[in-house]
Amino acid sequence: MSNSGITDADFVHFQRWLYQRAGIHMAASKKALVAGRLATRLRHHGMNDHGAYFAMITTPQGVGEAQIALDLLTTNETYFFREPKHFEWLREQLPQLQRPGRTFRLWSAACSSGEEPYSLAMLLADCLGEKPWEILGSDISTRVLEKAARGHYPMERARNLSQEHLSRYCLKGIGRQAGTLLVDKPLRDRVQFLQVNLNDHLPKLGEFDVIFLRNVLIYFDVPTKQRVLSRLVPLLRSGGYFIVSHSESLNGVTDALALVSPSIYRKP
């Protein structure tokens, strides 16, 4: 057993399982992270080794626990208005993206605990107001989607929120809720959250004007990236935009999207 508390053989089992379930390649350097994130579940079940836990989650009776393990291993911390240049770009593009008589639709894929779709909702509320628009936030993790639907966050996640956005779209916690914020209900009602596994067949979602898929592809190998893009690109309207993070590129992944500027692609 390594000093991370998990054997090499058991780590390989989780590594392969995560790739099969979510398309995520977990590097060997993440062994301690796997052990740390699953430690509470082993204690919960009174288990002493990861092999027994892995055996449990791969049985038909362990499907519920398997979802918990998947949630723990795929969750990434995020915050409001992360990579702000994308939001500045969208604010400039919205006048020509929003077509009269048509609902503007935006998908925040792999939205984690909801800060990205709520940031986008604030921007759309600013720019489009009462014009028809809607946002879908999706993730593979049911646990983070429950957090997202609540819209309740520690104040440190709001470090990029302007005072105007805080006062217009958020409620500041007092008393026992001090140090937190709650996204106001009218804005929460404009965002729909749905569990979606990008590595599997997608539900019927309709077409979108913009798709955000940021800080996700970096965890996939090239064949998985290609499969994911082959599912998502058909859901993008002609002339629509596909946004990845500044650390990611679609070079060699798809030829169905044209590069507009680094991390921003357009469907012809």
SERO-4910 file (N, C-alpha, C, O; in steps of 0.05 Angstrom, whole numbers):
BEGIN
 pado doro    nc1    nc2    nc3   cac1   cac2   cac3    cc1    cc2    cc3    oc1    oc2    oc3
  Met    A     17    -24      0      0      0      0     17     25      0     38     26     14
  Ser    A     10     45    -15     25     69    -16     18     87      8      0     81     23
  Asn    A     34    109     11     28    127     33      2    142     30     -6    157     48
  Ser    A    -11    139      7    -37    152      3    -60    136     16    -82    146     18
  Gly    A    -54    111     24    -75     95     37    -90     78     17   -110     66     25
  Ile    A    -81     76     -8    -95     60    -28    -73     45    -44    -53     57    -51
  Thr    A    -77     19    -49    -58      4    -64    -57     12    -93    -77     23   -103
  Asp    A    -35      6   -106    -33     12   -135    -55     -3   -150    -67      8   -168
  Ala    A    -60    -28   -143    -79    -44   -157   -107    -33   -154   -123    -32   -173
  Asp    A   -114    -25   -129   -141    -13   -124   -144     13   -139   -165     19   -149
  Phe    A   -123     29   -139   -124     55   -154   -130     50   -183   -146     65   -195
  Val    A   -117     30   -195   -122     24   -223   -151     16   -228   -162     23   -249
  His    A   -163      1   -209   -191     -6   -212   -208     20   -213   -226     22   -230
  Phe    A   -204     38   -195   -219     63   -195   -213     80   -220   -231     93   -231
  Gln    A   -188     80   -228   -180     95   -252   -195     85   -276   -206    101   -292
  Arg    A   -197     59   -280   -211     47   -303   -241     52   -301   -254     58   -321
  Trp    A   -251     49   -277   -280     53   -272   -289     81   -279   -309     86   -291
  Leu    A   -273    100   -270   -279    128   -275   -278    135   -305   -293    151   -315
  Tyr    A   -259    123   -318   -257    127   -347   -281    116   -361   -292    128   -380
  Gln    A   -290     92   -353   -313     79   -366   -339     95   -360   -356     98   -378
  Arg    A   -342    105   -335   -366    118   -327   -368    147   -337   -389    156   -346
  Ala    A   -345    161   -336   -346    190   -341   -327    199   -363   -326    223   -370
  Gly    A   -310    181   -374   -291    189   -394   -267    204   -383   -251    215   -398
  Ile    A   -264    205   -356   -243    220   -343   -219    203   -338   -221    181   -327
  His    A   -196    212   -347   -171    198   -342   -158    209   -317   -151    233   -316
  Met    A   -156    193   -296   -145    201   -271   -115    194   -270   -108    170   -270
  Ala    A    -98    214   -271    -69    209   -272    -60    195   -246    -73    198   -225
  Ala    A    -37    181   -248    -27    167   -224    -21    186   -201    -22    178   -178
  Ser    A    -16    211   -208    -10    231   -187    -35    238   -170    -32    251   -150
  Lys    A    -58    228   -179    -83    234   -165    -90    212   -144   -113    212   -134
  Lys    A    -72    194   -139    -78    172   -121    -86    181    -93   -105    171    -82
  Ala    A    -72    200    -83    -78    211    -56   -105    225    -56   -120    224    -36
  Leu    A   -112    239    -78   -138    252    -81   -161    232    -80   -181    236    -66
  Val    A   -157    209    -94   -178    188    -94   -182    178    -65   -204    175    -56
  Ala    A   -160    171    -52   -161    161    -25   -174    181     -6   -191    173     11
  Gly    A   -167    206     -9   -178    227      9   -207    231      5   -222    233     25
  Arg    A   -216    232    -20   -245    237    -26   -263    214    -18   -286    218    -12
  Leu    A   -252    190    -18   -268    166    -12   -266    158     18   -280    140     27
  Ala    A   -248    171     33   -243    163     60   -268    163     77   -273    144     93
  Thr    A   -285    183     75   -309    185     91   -329    162     85   -343    153    102
  Arg    A   -329    154     59   -348    132     51   -338    105     62   -354     88     70
  Leu    A   -312    101     63   -301     76     75   -308     75    105   -316     55    115
  Arg    A   -305     98    118   -312     99    147   -341     94    151   -350     80    169
  His    A   -358    107    133   -387    104    135   -395     74    134   -413     66    148
  His    A   -381     59    117   -389     31    114   -372     12    131   -374    -13    130
  Gly    A   -355     23    148   -338      7    166   -318    -10    151   -312    -32    159
  Met    A   -308      0    129   -289    -14    113   -260     -5    118   -256     19    124
  Asn    A   -241    -23    114   -213    -16    119   -197    -13     94   -174     -3     94
  Asp    A   -207    -23     71   -192    -21     47   -209    -13     23   -233    -19     23
  His    A   -196     -1      3   -211      9    -20   -220    -13    -38   -240    -10    -53
  Gly    A   -207    -36    -37   -215    -59    -54   -243    -68    -47   -259    -74    -65
  Ala    A   -250    -70    -21   -276    -78    -13   -297    -57    -21   -319    -64    -29
  Tyr    A   -290    -32    -19   -308    -11    -27   -313    -12    -57   -336     -9    -67
  Phe    A   -292    -16    -73   -295    -18   -102   -313    -42   -109   -330    -40   -127
  Ala    A   -309    -64    -95   -326    -88   -101   -355    -82    -95   -373    -91   -110
  Met    A   -361    -65    -75   -388    -59    -68   -401    -41    -89   -424    -46    -97
  Ile    A   -387    -21    -99   -399     -2   -118   -402    -14   -146   -416     -2   -163
  Thr    A   -390    -37   -151   -392    -49   -177   -412    -73   -177   -412    -89   -196
  Thr    A   -428    -75   -156   -450    -95   -155   -476    -80   -161   -478    -56   -157
  Pro    A   -496    -95   -171   -523    -82   -175   -534    -69   -150   -548    -49   -152
  Gln    A   -528    -80   -127   -538    -69   -102   -524    -43    -94   -534    -27    -78
  Gly    A   -501    -38   -107   -485    -15    -99   -488      9   -118   -472     27   -118
  Val    A   -510      9   -134   -513     31   -154   -516     58   -140   -505     78   -151
  Gly    A   -529     59   -118   -532     85   -104   -505     95    -93   -499    119    -96
  Glu    A   -490     77    -82   -463     84    -71   -444     91    -94   -427    108    -91
  Ala    A   -448     78   -117   -432     84   -141   -436    113   -149   -416    126   -157
  Gln    A   -460    123   -148   -466    151   -155   -452    170   -135   -441    190   -143
  Ile    A   -452    162   -110   -438    179    -89   -409    180    -95   -396    201    -94
  Ala    A   -397    157   -102   -368    156   -108   -362    172   -133   -342    187   -134
  Leu    A   -380    170   -153   -376    186   -178   -377    216   -172   -361    231   -182
  Asp    A   -396    224   -155   -399    252   -147   -373    261   -134   -363    283   -140
  Leu    A   -363    245   -115   -339    253   -100   -314    256   -118   -297    273   -114
  Leu    A   -312    239   -138   -288    238   -154   -289    257   -178   -269    261   -191
  Thr    A   -312    268   -184   -314    285   -208   -320    315   -202   -320    331   -220
  Thr    A   -324    321   -176   -331    349   -169   -306    367   -169   -286    360   -158
  Asn    A   -309    390   -182   -288    410   -183   -298    436   -171   -321    445   -177
  Glu    A   -282    449   -156   -290    475   -144   -290    496   -165   -273    497   -183
  Thr    A   -310    514   -164   -312    536   -183   -320    561   -168   -323    560   -143
  Tyr    A   -324    583   -182   -333    608   -169   -346    625   -190   -345    619   -214
  Phe    A   -359    646   -181   -373    664   -199   -354    679   -218   -333    687   -211
  Phe    A   -363    682   -243   -349    697   -264   -320    688   -267   -302    704   -270
  Arg    A   -316    661   -266   -290    650   -271   -282    654   -300   -299    652   -317
  Glu    A   -257    661   -305   -247    668   -332   -264    690   -343   -279    686   -362
  Pro    A   -262    714   -332   -281    736   -338   -281    745   -367   -301    757   -376
  Lys    A   -260    740   -382   -259    750   -410   -282    737   -426   -292    749   -445
  His    A   -290    712   -419   -312    700   -434   -338    714   -429   -355    717   -448
  Phe    A   -342    724   -405   -366    739   -399   -366    766   -413   -387    776   -423
  Glu    A   -343    779   -414   -341    804   -428   -346    800   -458   -360    817   -471
  Trp    A   -336    779   -469   -341    773   -498   -370    768   -503   -381    778   -522
  Leu    A   -383    753   -485   -412    747   -489   -429    772   -487   -448    775   -502
  Arg    A   -422    790   -469   -437    815   -466   -435    831   -492   -455    843   -500
  Glu    A   -412    831   -505   -409    846   -530   -425    832   -553   -435    846   -571
  Gln    A   -426    805   -553   -438    790   -575   -469    788   -573   -482    783   -593
  Leu    A   -480    791   -549   -508    786   -545   -527    801   -564   -547    789   -573
  Pro    A   -522    827   -570   -541    841   -587   -545    827   -614   -568    827   -625
  Gln    A   -524    815   -626   -528    801   -651   -535    772   -648   -545    759   -667
  Leu    A   -530    760   -625   -537    732   -620   -567    729   -614   -579    708   -621
  Gln    A   -579    748   -601   -607    746   -594   -625    754   -618   -625    777   -626
  Arg    A   -639    734   -628   -656    739   -652   -684    746   -643   -695    733   -626
  Pro    A   -697    766   -656   -724    774   -649   -743    750   -652   -742    736   -672
  Gly    A   -761    747   -633   -781    726   -634   -771    698   -628   -786    678   -631
  Arg    A   -746    696   -619   -735    669   -613   -722    670   -585   -708    689   -578
  Thr    A   -726    649   -570   -714    647   -543   -684    642   -546   -675    623   -559
  Phe    A   -668    658   -532   -639    654   -532   -633    632   -511   -641    634   -488
  Arg    A   -619    611   -520   -614    588   -503   -584    584   -500   -569    584   -519
  Leu    A   -577    580   -475   -548    576   -468   -546    551   -450   -562    547   -432
  Trp    A   -526    535   -456   -521    511   -440   -494    513   -426   -474    516   -439
  Ser    A   -495    511   -400   -471    509   -383   -467    480   -377   -477    470   -357
  Ala    A   -451    466   -394   -447    438   -390   -425    433   -369   -406    449   -368
  Ala    A   -428    413   -353   -410    408   -331   -408    432   -313   -387    443   -308
  Cys    A   -431    441   -303   -434    466   -288   -425    464   -259   -426    485   -245
  Ser    A   -418    441   -249   -411    437   -221   -432    448   -203   -456    442   -207
  Ser    A   -425    464   -183   -444    473   -163   -460    498   -171   -474    510   -154
  Gly    A   -459    506   -196   -477    526   -206   -468    554   -209   -482    571   -220
  Glu    A   -443    560   -201   -434    588   -203   -433    598   -232   -439    621   -237
  Glu    A   -425    580   -250   -423    589   -278   -450    596   -290   -454    618   -300
  Pro    A   -470    578   -288   -497    585   -299   -509    609   -286   -523    625   -299
  Tyr    A   -505    613   -260   -517    637   -247   -502    662   -255   -514    683   -258
  Ser    A   -476    660   -260   -461    683   -271   -472    690   -298   -476    714   -304
  Leu    A   -477    670   -314   -488    675   -341   -516    686   -339   -524    703   -355
  Ala    A   -532    677   -320   -559    687   -316   -558    717   -308   -575    732   -318
  Met    A   -539    724   -292   -537    753   -284   -531    770   -309   -542    791   -313
  Leu    A   -513    759   -326   -506    774   -350   -530    776   -369   -535    798   -380
  Leu    A   -544    754   -373   -567    755   -391   -589    773   -380   -603    787   -395
  Ala    A   -593    772   -353   -613    790   -341   -606    819   -345   -623    836   -350
  Asp    A   -580    825   -343   -570    852   -348   -576    861   -376   -586    883   -381
  Cys    A   -569    844   -396   -569    852   -424   -595    847   -438   -603    862   -456
  Leu    A   -609    826   -431   -634    819   -446   -659    825   -430   -681    827   -442
  Gly    A   -656    827   -404   -679    834   -388   -703    816   -392   -701    792   -386
  Glu    A   -725    827   -401   -750    811   -405   -752    797   -431   -771    783   -437
  Lys    A   -732    800   -449   -732    785   -474   -729    755   -467   -718    748   -446
  Pro    A   -740    738   -484   -740    709   -477   -712    697   -478   -698    698   -498
  Trp    A   -703    686   -455   -678    672   -453   -680    650   -432   -696    652   -413
  Glu    A   -664    630   -435   -663    608   -415   -635    596   -414   -620    596   -433
  Ile    A   -629    585   -391   -603    573   -386   -607    544   -375   -623    540   -357
  Leu    A   -592    526   -386   -591    499   -375   -563    495   -363   -543    500   -375
  Gly    A   -563    485   -338   -538    477   -325   -539    447   -321   -558    437   -310
  Ser    A   -518    433   -330   -517    404   -327   -491    395   -315   -471    408   -317
  Asp    A   -492    371   -302   -468    359   -291   -473    330   -287   -496    321   -287
  Ile    A   -452    314   -285   -455    285   -280   -461    280   -251   -471    258   -244
  Ser    A   -454    299   -233   -457    295   -204   -484    305   -194   -490    329   -197
  Thr    A   -499    287   -182   -525    295   -171   -521    312   -146   -537    330   -140
  Arg    A   -499    307   -131   -493    322   -107   -489    352   -112   -500    369    -98
  Val    A   -473    358   -133   -468    387   -138   -493    400   -151   -497    424   -147
  Leu    A   -509    384   -165   -533    396   -177   -553    404   -155   -567    423   -158
  Glu    A   -554    388   -134   -571    396   -111   -562    422    -99   -578    439    -92
  Lys    A   -536    425    -96   -525    451    -86   -531    474   -106   -539    496    -97
  Ala    A   -528    468   -131   -534    489   -151   -563    498   -150   -568    522   -151
  Ala    A   -581    479   -148   -609    487   -147   -616    504   -123   -633    521   -124
  Arg    A   -602    499   -101   -606    516    -77   -596    544    -80   -607    563    -70
  Gly    A   -573    547    -95   -562    574   -100   -551    587    -75   -551    612    -74
  His    A   -542    571    -56   -532    582    -31   -502    577    -29   -493    554    -31
  Tyr    A   -486    598    -26   -457    596    -29   -442    611     -7   -452    631      4
  Pro    A   -418    601      0   -401    617     18   -392    643      3   -388    642    -21
  Met    A   -389    664     18   -384    690      6   -357    691    -10   -354    706    -28
  Glu    A   -338    673     -2   -312    674    -16   -315    665    -45   -297    671    -61
  Arg    A   -336    651    -52   -340    643    -80   -348    668    -97   -348    667   -122
  Ala    A   -355    690    -84   -365    714    -98   -344    735   -102   -350    758   -106
  Arg    A   -318    727   -100   -297    747   -102   -297    762   -129   -286    784   -130
  Asn    A   -308    750   -150   -309    764   -176   -336    777   -181   -341    788   -202
  Leu    A   -354    776   -161   -381    788   -165   -379    818   -159   -368    826   -138
  Ser    A   -390    834   -177   -390    863   -172   -411    870   -149   -428    854   -144
  Gln    A   -408    893   -137   -426    901   -117   -454    904   -129   -474    899   -115
  Glu    A   -456    912   -154   -482    915   -167   -495    888   -170   -519    886   -165
  His    A   -481    868   -178   -492    841   -181   -500    829   -154   -520    816   -152
  Leu    A   -484    834   -134   -490    825   -107   -516    837    -97   -533    823    -87
  Ser    A   -519    862   -101   -543    876    -90   -568    870   -107   -590    869    -97
  Arg    A   -564    866   -133   -587    863   -151   -597    834   -151   -621    829   -153
  Tyr    A   -579    814   -149   -586    787   -154   -582    768   -130   -587    744   -132
  Cys    A   -572    778   -108   -565    760    -86   -575    771    -59   -579    796    -56
  Leu    A   -580    753    -41   -588    761    -13   -564    754      5   -553    732      4
  Lys    A   -557    773     21   -534    769     39   -543    755     65   -563    764     77
  Gly    A   -529    734     73   -537    719     97   -531    735    122   -511    749    124
  Ile    A   -549    733    141   -546    745    167   -549    724    189   -559    702    183
  Gly    A   -541    730    213   -544    711    235   -528    686    230   -504    686    224
  Arg    A   -542    663    231   -529    637    227   -520    634    198   -503    617    192
  Gln    A   -531    650    179   -523    648    151   -503    669    144   -497    673    120
  Ala    A   -492    683    163   -471    703    158   -448    691    143   -440    668    148
  Gly    A   -436    706    124   -414    696    108   -423    680     84   -406    668     71
  Thr    A   -449    681     78   -459    666     55   -477    685     38   -484    707     47
  Leu    A   -483    676     14   -502    690     -2   -522    670    -14   -515    647    -18
  Leu    A   -546    680    -21   -566    664    -34   -574    678    -60   -582    701    -59
  Val    A   -572    664    -82   -581    675   -107   -611    680   -105   -626    662    -97
  Asp    A   -620    704   -112   -649    711   -109   -666    692   -126   -658    684   -148
  Lys    A   -690    686   -116   -707    666   -129   -715    673   -158   -714    655   -175
  Pro    A   -721    698   -165   -728    703   -193   -706    695   -212   -711    686   -234
  Leu    A   -680    699   -204   -658    690   -221   -655    660   -220   -650    648   -241
  Arg    A   -658    648   -197   -656    618   -195   -677    605   -213   -671    585   -225
  Asp    A   -700    617   -215   -721    606   -231   -716    606   -261   -729    592   -277
  Arg    A   -696    622   -269   -689    624   -298   -669    603   -306   -663    600   -330
  Val    A   -659    588   -287   -638    568   -293   -649    540   -287   -659    535   -265
  Gln    A   -648    522   -306   -656    494   -302   -631    477   -298   -612    480   -312
  Phe    A   -632    459   -279   -610    440   -275   -618    412   -281   -640    403   -274
  Leu    A   -600    397   -294   -606    370   -303   -581    353   -302   -559    362   -310
  Gln    A   -584    328   -292   -561    310   -293   -556    300   -321   -574    289   -334
  Val    A   -532    305   -331   -525    296   -358   -497    284   -357   -478    297   -347
  Asn    A   -493    260   -368   -467    248   -371   -458    253   -399   -469    241   -418
  Leu    A   -439    271   -403   -430    278   -430   -417    254   -444   -413    254   -469
  Asn    A   -410    233   -429   -397    210   -440   -417    188   -447   -409    165   -452
  Asp    A   -442    195   -448   -464    176   -454   -483    189   -473   -480    212   -481
  His    A   -504    174   -481   -524    186   -499   -538    209   -484   -544    207   -461
  Leu    A   -542    231   -499   -553    255   -487   -584    254   -488   -595    243   -507
  Pro    A   -597    265   -468   -626    268   -469   -634    289   -491   -616    303   -501
  Lys    A   -659    291   -497   -668    311   -516   -667    338   -502   -682    344   -484
  Leu    A   -649    355   -512   -644    381   -499   -651    405   -517   -652    427   -507
  Gly    A   -656    400   -543   -661    422   -561   -635    434   -571   -613    424   -565
  Glu    A   -637    457   -584   -614    470   -595   -606    495   -578   -623    507   -565
  Phe    A   -581    502   -579   -570    524   -563   -555    544   -581   -544    537   -601
  Asp    A   -556    569   -572   -541    590   -585   -512    590   -576   -494    597   -591
  Val    A   -508    583   -551   -481    583   -539   -479    559   -521   -497    553   -505
  Ile    A   -456    544   -522   -451    523   -503   -424    529   -490   -404    533   -503
  Phe    A   -425    529   -463   -400    531   -447   -392    503   -438   -408    489   -425
  Leu    A   -368    495   -444   -357    470   -434   -329    475   -426   -309    468   -440
  Arg    A   -326    487   -402   -300    497   -393   -288    480   -371   -303    470   -354
  Asn    A   -262    476   -372   -247    462   -351   -258    433   -348   -259    422   -326
  Val    A   -265    421   -371   -274    393   -371   -258    376   -390   -248    355   -383
  Leu    A   -254    386   -415   -240    370   -435   -212    364   -427   -200    344   -437
  Ile    A   -200    380   -410   -173    376   -400   -170    349   -386   -148    338   -385
  Tyr    A   -192    338   -376   -191    312   -362   -196    288   -381   -194    265   -373
  Phe    A   -201    293   -407   -208    272   -426   -184    267   -445   -169    285   -451
  Asp    A   -181    242   -453   -162    237   -475   -174    245   -501   -198    251   -503
  Val    A   -159    244   -523   -169    254   -549   -193    239   -559   -212    251   -568
  Pro    A   -193    212   -558   -217    197   -568   -242    205   -552   -263    207   -564
  Thr    A   -239    209   -526   -263    216   -510   -272    245   -517   -296    250   -519
  Lys    A   -253    263   -521   -259    290   -529   -275    289   -555   -295    303   -559
  Gln    A   -266    273   -574   -279    271   -600   -307    261   -598   -325    271   -611
  Arg    A   -311    241   -580   -338    230   -576   -357    250   -564   -380    253   -572
  Val    A   -346    265   -544   -363    285   -530   -371    307   -550   -394    315   -551
  Leu    A   -351    317   -565   -358    338   -585   -377    328   -606   -393    344   -616
  Ser    A   -376    303   -613   -394    293   -634   -423    292   -623   -441    292   -639
  Arg    A   -426    292   -597   -453    293   -585   -463    322   -582   -486    327   -585
  Leu    A   -444    340   -575   -452    367   -568   -455    385   -592   -474    401   -593
  Val    A   -437    383   -612   -438    401   -634   -465    401   -649   -474    422   -657
  Pro    A   -478    378   -653   -504    378   -667   -525    394   -651   -546    402   -663
  Leu    A   -521    399   -625   -541    414   -610   -536    444   -611   -550    460   -599
  Leu    A   -515    452   -625   -508    480   -628   -521    491   -654   -517    479   -675
  Arg    A   -535    512   -652   -548    524   -675   -526    534   -695   -504    541   -687
  Ser    A   -533    534   -720   -515    545   -740   -509    574   -733   -527    590   -728
  Gly    A   -484    581   -732   -475    608   -724   -472    610   -694   -464    632   -684
  Gly    A   -477    589   -679   -474    589   -650   -445    586   -641   -427    578   -657
  Tyr    A   -440    591   -616   -413    591   -605   -408    569   -584   -426    563   -569
  Phe    A   -384    559   -584   -376    538   -566   -352    548   -550   -332    555   -562
  Ile    A   -354    549   -524   -333    561   -507   -319    540   -490   -333    525   -475
  Val    A   -293    539   -491   -277    522   -473   -260    540   -456   -260    564   -460
  Ser    A   -245    528   -437   -229    545   -419   -204    555   -434   -197    544   -455
  His    A   -191    575   -423   -167    585   -436   -144    565   -436   -125    569   -451
  Ser    A   -146    545   -420   -124    524   -419   -130    501   -438   -116    481   -438
  Glu    A   -152    503   -453   -161    480   -470   -162    489   -500   -163    512   -506
  Ser    A   -161    469   -517   -162    474   -546   -177    451   -559   -176    428   -550
  Leu    A   -191    457   -581   -204    436   -597   -188    429   -622   -198    415   -639
  Asn    A   -163    437   -623   -146    431   -645   -142    401   -647   -133    388   -627
  Gly    A   -148    389   -669   -146    360   -672   -168    344   -660   -168    319   -661
  Val    A   -189    358   -650   -211    345   -637   -236    344   -656   -249    324   -658
  Thr    A   -241    367   -669   -264    369   -687   -258    389   -709   -245    409   -704
  Asp    A   -269    384   -732   -267    403   -754   -294    416   -760   -298    429   -780
  Ala    A   -313    411   -742   -340    422   -745   -343    450   -734   -364    463   -738
  Leu    A   -323    460   -720   -324    486   -708   -299    502   -717   -278    491   -720
  Ala    A   -304    528   -722   -282    545   -731   -272    562   -707   -288    573   -692
  Leu    A   -246    565   -705   -234    581   -684   -239    611   -689   -232    621   -711
  Val    A   -251    625   -670   -256    653   -672   -234    669   -658   -223    688   -668
  Ser    A   -228    660   -634   -206    670   -618   -199    649   -598   -215    630   -594
  Pro    A   -176    650   -585   -169    628   -567   -191    621   -547   -202    638   -533
  Ser    A   -199    596   -547   -220    584   -530   -248    589   -539   -267    580   -526
  Ile    A   -252    604   -561   -279    610   -571   -281    600   -600   -266    607   -617
  Tyr    A   -302    583   -604   -306    570   -630   -334    576   -640   -352    581   -625
  Arg    A   -337    576   -667   -363    581   -679   -371    559   -698   -355    549   -713
  Lys    A   -397    552   -698   -407    532   -717   -416    547   -742   -433    565   -741
  Pro    A   -405    540   -765   -412    554   -790   -442    552   -797   -451    563   -817
***
